């Protein structure tokens, strides 16, 4: 039944229908067609009037209350006529009072229904108005310099979500409110997709010179010089695969709701899911995905060598954002590693050596360490997940640390991730919250990942600024999208005159690699290489490496029945992990420092060189002795 119909004021072909549970936005072929549809819908609605009154529910005044049964029963007991009449009078009086109370309750009920219907009508009116006004504003601002006429509209960060505040408190630093940083730009007002494409095009075509003013020409010249120096470093060529093996079986879909409907609001770490919901990567390998754009750190290193700390932190900020790019379009979860499982990534073609290990089972914590050319990166992460019916919220707990050879250090924590439409609809993920990059030098950075709204046509926005730790002044602004690109503008745009277009001075920091063909599981070219066993690698790996995990390997090969059987076997084996921790199990390659963070203790690459894996258990084997994993 149609509850409300509204014709758009900005588009003479659009109309909106509110059904009582959802809003339908429709577009007709012509204005006359819309008029005909609206008239027909209103006529149909009039045939079924929904106007309620108290008479619809109130007890009828014509109801006759009979006392014959009561009279007969009392007469049988020898009660006098006078007493019977008194009883009838009392009963009828009480029934009349009860009927009056029911009428009052029914009137209140009808008033509530009317109020609810009015609120729903106002809601659809407001939603449609917002959509229309946004379209009108975009159309109006799309001409000339007026495209950014709303640049100075600001938003209060004090209204941040609870998840954002939770994310900030997990950093390990002091909890601070967003009001402390003053005004914040709402990039929805000026960071349109067209503006990003335009800025990106200018930067690529003119090598950055057309993107910046004369004042910033110095940085443009040096960006080209820095990139030339990085490219001049001769890394060996390593041939890596560019696709996954063709599946050997046809995968059978599985209903997620039947599996997790009893786990709403609970921790998902203990829920056993078939491999249908997995991608052929482990959480340890996903950690290395954050370093796909490690050239940004190489560039930051070179800027620091030239004494430019500002450009260093700008590239560090772009690196921190780039780690989210590969999550777009990924609908499957990585494998939860076994206790003691490890992963190594020796990428001489990128100048990287990466290592990670699952260091705790309850809570589930993975730690990693990476060595680049003149810098080190390490982190530990505990991911807390909650299922809320239609979405899963993932709250990261842990600190990421980047240290350069000159001693300058940067630390930050990841933002909240939510996965939506896991029951019905197209699955998608969103990252939101505030990321604070704390530098040990003169600069720190604050980035806000904007949460995607229902009517947001320009999602995945990231914006922030770099602040001088000495003066508290904003010295640069960052804008972009976590799945596309990041730009910077030097100076504080809030000091610019109204009408200032920041994107005319925007310089491209980072742009996501584009892939010509769609791959299985929507993996990037870099992600496809993570589980590959290159020639000569098998003999060097310890028995705990994720590449040797059988269920993950079967899934990659499209052997789904074998993958499910192996996953069940390994998860049954993993139930011993809690007992191992209680008996004093310790990770082999990491240990906690004085701050409670896991740090790499060294020795892995030396053992790998010697192929000395004595004491390393075969955690994926058929006959695993749990006692061999316990350090006495």
N, C-alpha and C positions, 0 to 999 in steps of 0.2 A: 504494500500500500504506500502510495506517494504521500509523504508528509509535508514537503516544502519544495517549491520550484522557484528558481531565480534566473532571470536573464542577465547576462553580463552587460555592463555599461561601456566597457572598453572594446569589446569585440562583438559585433552585431550578429555573429554566427554561433556564439557560445551560450550554453545554459548549464545550470547546476541543479541537480536533484538530490535532496536529502531524504533517504529512505527510513530514517529512524535509527539506523545502525551504521550507515556509511554515506559518504558524499560522492556522487558521480559527476565528473566534469565532462560534458559532451560538447562536440562541435558539429554543427549542421553544415550542409553543403551551400546554403544561402541564407540570407536574412529572412526571406519568405518562408523557407523550410523551418527555420527556428520558430517563427511565429505560429506556424501550423502545429508544430510539436507542443509548444507551450499551451496553446488553446486546447488541444486534445487532452493533454495531461490534466489541465485544470478542470475540464469537463468531466473526465473520469473521476477526479478527486471529489467533485461535487456530488457524484452519484453515491458516494459512501461518506456521508458527513461524519466527522470525528468529534464534533463539539459535544462535550460532556456537560451534564448538569447534575446537581445533587439528586434529581429525580431518577437518574439512570441507575443509581445504586441504592437509594434509600428504600426502606421497607414500605410497602404499599399501605395507604390509609384504609383500604378496603378489606384488609385481613380481618377475618372473624375469629376470635378466640373462643373456643368452646370449653365450658366447664362441666359438661355432662358427666364425663368419666369421674371427675373429682367428686361431684355431687353423689353419684351412685355409690362410690366407695365409702363416703362418709355416712350415707344413709344405712349402708350395711352394718357399719359399726355403731349405729344407734345415736348418731350425732343429731342434735336438734336443728331445726330449720334456721333458727336465728344464727347459730354458730356457722352453719354452712354458708349463709349469705355473707357473713363477715369474712370467711376464708376466701370466697369468690372475689369480694371487693379488694382484699389485700393482694391477691394474685394478679388481678387485672391492673391494679395500681403499679405493681412492680414491673409488669410487662410493658406498661405504657412508658415508664421511666427508662427501661432498657431500650425501647424503640426510639425514644428521643436521643439517647446517647449514641445509638447506631447512626442516626441521622447526622449528628454532629461530626462523628468520625468520618462518615461518607463525604460530607462537605469538605472536610480537611483533605481527604484523599483526592477529591476532584481538584481542589486548589493546588495541591502538589503536582498533579498531572498537568494542569494548565501551566504551572510555573516551569515544569520540566520541558514541556513543548515549546514554551516561549524561549527558554535558554537554548534549546537545540536550534531554533530558528535564528536566534542571534548569533550562535556559533557559526552556522553555515554562512550567514551574512558577512560575519567578520572574516572568515577564511577566504571567501570569494573576493571580498574587498581587498584583502592583502595581496592576493594573486593579481587582481586587476591593477592595483596601484603600483605593484612591483613592475608589472609589464609596462605600464605607462611611464614610470620613472626610467626604466631601461631604454625605452624608445626615445624619451626626451633627452636623456643623457648620452645617447649614442651619436650625437651630432657635434663634431668639432671638439673644442675644449670643454664643452658642457658635459662631456661624458663623465668627468670626474667632479662635477659640481658639488656632489655630496661628500667630498673627501674629508671634510672636517666634521662630519657627524661622528660622534664618539659613543662608546658604550661603557657602562659601568661594569668593571670586572668583579665588583663585590657580589654580583649575583651569580657567580660561578657555581657549577654543580657540585654536589657533595663528592662525586667521584674525583673532581679536580682537586678539592681540598685534601681528599684522601691521598691522592697522588703526591701532593706537595709534602704531606707529613711523612711519607715513606722515604723521602730523599735522605733522611738522616740528619737534615739540618733543621733550623728553626722554622716553625710554621709561620707563614706570613700571608697577609691578605693582599688581594690584588689592588686594593685602593692605595697601597703604599707606593705603587708605581704610577699613580696619576692616571692620565687619560690614555685610552687605547684606541687605535683605529679599528673600525669595523670594515674589514676588507671587502665585505659584500657590497659596500657602496662604491668601490672603485676597481676592485680586482676582478674584472670580468674575464671570461675565457678569451674574448677577442683581444683584450688588452694584453693578456699573457702571450697569446700567439704573436701579436704585433711586436712586443718587446723581444721575444725569442727570435723572431725573424730578423729584426734589426741587429741583434747581437751576432747572429751567425753570419749575416751578409757583410757586416762592417767590422767584424772582429772586435766588437765592443765599442769602437770609437763613436758610433752614432748614438749609443745608448746613454752617454754621459756628457756632462757639461765640460767646459774647458778646465774648470777647477778640478775635475776628476780625471783629466787626461793622463796624469802621472800614473794612476792606478791601472788604466787601460793598457798603457805601454808595458807595464811590469807584469800584468796578467799574461800577456802574450809571451813575455820573456820567461816567466816562471814555467808555463806549460812547455815551452821549448826545452828548458833544462830537464824537466821530468821526462819528456819523450826521448831526450838524448841518452838517458840511462839505458844501457843495453841489457834487457831481460831476455833470457832464453825463450825460444818458441816451444810451447808444449801443445801438442795436438790433443784436443778434447772433443768428446762427442757433442753433437748438437741436437740429439733427440733421444727419447727413451725407446727401449725395445718394443716391438709390436706385441700386444697382449696375446697370449696363447688361448685364453678362454673368453667367453662373453660374460661380462659381469652382470649379476642379478641385483636389481635395486632392493634396498631394505628400507622399511618404514622406521624412521627415527622416533616417532611419537610412541610407538608401542614399546620402545626400549627405555626411554627416559621419562615417561610421564609420571613415574613414581619418584622422581628425583628433583622435582621443582624446588628451588631454594637450597639445595644441598651442594656439597662439594663434589665436583664431577670427577675428581681424580680416581675414585674407586669404581666408576662405572665402566663395565666391560663392553666395548663396542666392536662390531665386526670391522674388517679391514675396508669395507665399502666406504667408511667415513675417513679413511686415512689417505695421505699422500706418501709416496715412497721416500720419505726423509724422516730423520729423527729430530727431536728438539735440539740435540747437540749440533746437528748440521745446520739447523735454522739459525743458530747463533752466528755461524760463519757467514750466513747470507747478509747480515748487517754490514759486512765488510766488502760487499760487491763493488762499491764506489770508493775503494780505499785510496784512489788517486787524489781525492779531496784532502786526505790527511797528508799525502806526499806534498801537495801544493801548500798546505798550511805550514809544513816543516820549512819549505823554502822561503815562505814569507817571513817566518820567524828569523831565519838566518840573515835576512836583509833588514831586520829590526822593525818590521811592520807587524806589531801585535794585533792591530785592528783587523787586517786582512787575514791573519791567522785564525782569529776566533770566528770570523765570518765563514771561513771554509770549514771549520770544525762544526759550526751550526748546520751548514748544508749537509755535512756528513751524518750528523745525528738525525736529520730528517730523512735522508736517502734510504735509511734502513727500512722504512715503511713502504717503499715503492713496490716491492715485490709482492706485497700482501693483496694488492688490488686484483680481484678476480679469482683469488684462491679460496676454494670452498671446502677443502679437506684439512683435517688436523694432522700434525706430524705425530710420529710414534713417540710414546712416552718411553724414554730410555730405561734400561735395567740399572739397578744399583751397581756401580763400578764400570758401567759402559763408557767407552771413550770414543773420540773422533779426532782424527788428525787431518790437516789440510796443508800439504806442502805445495805452494803455488809459486815457484820461482818466476813464472811469467808475470806475476804481479808483485814480486818481491816480498811475499808473505809466508810465514809459517804459523799456523794456527793449531791450537789443541784445546779440547774441551773434555770434561768428565762429569758424570752424574755423581755428586758428592754426598747427597742425602736423599732418602726415600720419603720420610715423613718429618718435616715438609719436603716436597720434591724440589731440590735445588740443583741447578747445573752451573758449573763454573767454567770459564774459558780464559785463554791467554793467547795473545797474538803478537808477533814481532814483525815489524815492518822495517823499512829503510830509514833508520834514525828515529824510530818511535816504537812505543809499546802500548798495547791495549789489553785491558783485562776487565772482567765483570763476573758477577754471580747473579743468578736470577731465580726467584721463587714466584711462580705464577699462580695466583688464586683465582679459581673460576667459579661462577655461580650461574645456575640455569633459572631463568625467569619466565618460562613458559614459551614465549616467542623469540627470546634472544638469550645469548650467553655473554656475560660480562667477565672480562679477564683483567685483573688488576695486578700489574707487575710490582714485585718487591725486590729491590736490589739497586746497586749503583754501578754505572759504567764509568771506567776511568781511562783516560788517554794521556799518556806522558811522552813528551818529546825529549830528545837527547840533551837539550839544554836545561832540562829540569822543569820547564813549565808544564803544569798539569791542569786538565779539565775533567770535571765530573758532572754527571747528569743521571737522571732516572727516566725510564720510559713512561709514556702516558697510558691511559686506560684504552683498552680495545673492546669493542662490543661487536658481536656477530648476530645479525638480524635475519628474520624469516626462516628460521631453521625448521619450522614445521610446514608452513605453506608459503608460497611465493618464491621469488628469486633471492637466494642467499647473498648477502653482501656484508662487508665489515666496515667499521668506522673507527677512527682513532681520535680521541679528544682529551682535552686537559691541558695543563700547563707544564712545560718542560723548562727547567732552569739549568743552564750550563754555567757552572761556577768555575772561574779561572783563577789560578794562583797568581797570575800577573795583574795587569792593569785593567782588564776587561772581563765582563761577564755578560751573559746573554739570556734573554727570556723569550720563549716561543709559546704561542698559544695555538693549539690545534682546535679548530672550531668544530663543534659537534654538528653533524648534518641534521637538518630539520626536514619535515615531511615535504614542505613546499620549496626546499632549497634547490635551485637549478644550477648552482655553482658550488658543488660540495668539495670537501677535502682541503679546505683552505688552511694555511698556516701563516701567521704573521707575528712579528715580534720586533725587538730592538736590542741593540748592543749598548751597554751602559759602562761608562768610565767609573771604575771602582774608587778613584781618587776624588772625583768631583760630583759623582752621581748624575752627570749629564748623559742624555741619550746622544750617541755619536753616529748611529747608523740604524736604518730600518731594514727589516727582512720581510719579504712577502713571497707567496707562492702556493703551491699545492704539493702535498706529500707524495702524490702519484704522478707528478708531471715535472715540476721545475721549481727552483728557488732563485730569487733575485735579491739584490741589495741596493739601497740608496744611501749614500753618505749624508751625514748631518741629521738634524732633527726636523722632520717634515712639519711638525706642529708649529714651527716658527715661520713657516712659509705663508705668503698671502693667500687669501681665499681664491680658489680657482686654479691653484697650483696642481699640476699633473705629475705625480711622482713617477709614473711609468716612463716618462720621457727621459728620466735619468737612471732608470733601473738597469743594473748590470747583471747578466746571467752568471750565477754561481755554479749551478748544477742543473742538468737535464737528464731525465730518465731515458735509458736506452730503449729504442723502439724495436719491436720484433715483427718481422714480416708475416710469420705464420703462427697460428695458435697451436699450442702444444698440449699434450695430456696434462691434466691437473693445473693447467695455466702456469707452468713453471717457466721461469726465465732461462735464458741460455746459461747463465751462471749457475742457477739452481740445478739444472739438468746435469751439470758436471760433478755435483757434490757427492753423489753416491757411486760414481764411476770408479772401477778398479782399472787403472791404467797399467800398461805393460810394465812388469817388474815390481809393481806395488804390493802384490799379494804376499810375497815372501818377507816383506818388511813390516807388515801390520801385526799388532798384538792381537790376541784372540778376543779382546774386548771391543774392537773397533766396530762402529755402526755398520760399516759396509758388509760385515760378516753376519749381520743379524738375519736369520733365515726368513722370518715372516715378511720383513721389509723387502728382501731380495725377491721373494716369490711375488709380492704385490707389484714390484717394478716390472717383472716379467709377465704379468697378467695371469699368474697361476693362483686364482683366488681361493680355491678350495684348500690348497696346500698352505696358503698364507693364513687363512683363518685357523687351521689346525695348529700351525706353529705359534700363532699369536696366543691361542688358548693355553698351549703348553708353557710358553714363556711366562705368561701372566700367573699361572699356577706356581711356577718356580719362583716368581718374584714375591709371592706371599711370604717367603722366608726372609725378605729383606728387612722387615721391621725387627725380627728376632736378631738378625745380624747386627743391626745398629745397637740394639739393647745389649749385645754381648761385646760391644766395643769396637765394631768395625770402623775403620778410618779410610778415607780416600787415599789412593796411592800417590797421586801427583799434586794434590792441593792440600793446604791446611789453613785454618783460620788465623788471621792476624789479630793484633790487639783491638781492632775496631770490629771484630766479628765477621769480616769479609774473607772469602776464600782467595788465597793467593797461590800462584804456581810455585812449587818448590824446586823445579828443575829436574833434570835427569832423563826426561822422556826421550829427547832426540838423541842423546848419547846411547841410551839403551837400544833405540831403534837402529842406530848405526852399527852396533855390535850384535844386533838380533838377539839380545839377551832379555827374554821375557820370563825368567825364572820367578816363580811365585805368582804369576798372573793367571787367574782362573779362566777356564773356558766357560764363560757365563752363558753362552748360547748352546752348549753341548747337550747331548742326550742324558749324560750321567754326570751331573755336576755335584761335587762335594762342597756343600756350603761352608764347611769349616775352613777350607783353604782360603776363603776370602776374609777371614778374621785375623787381624794382627794381634798377636798376644802381647 
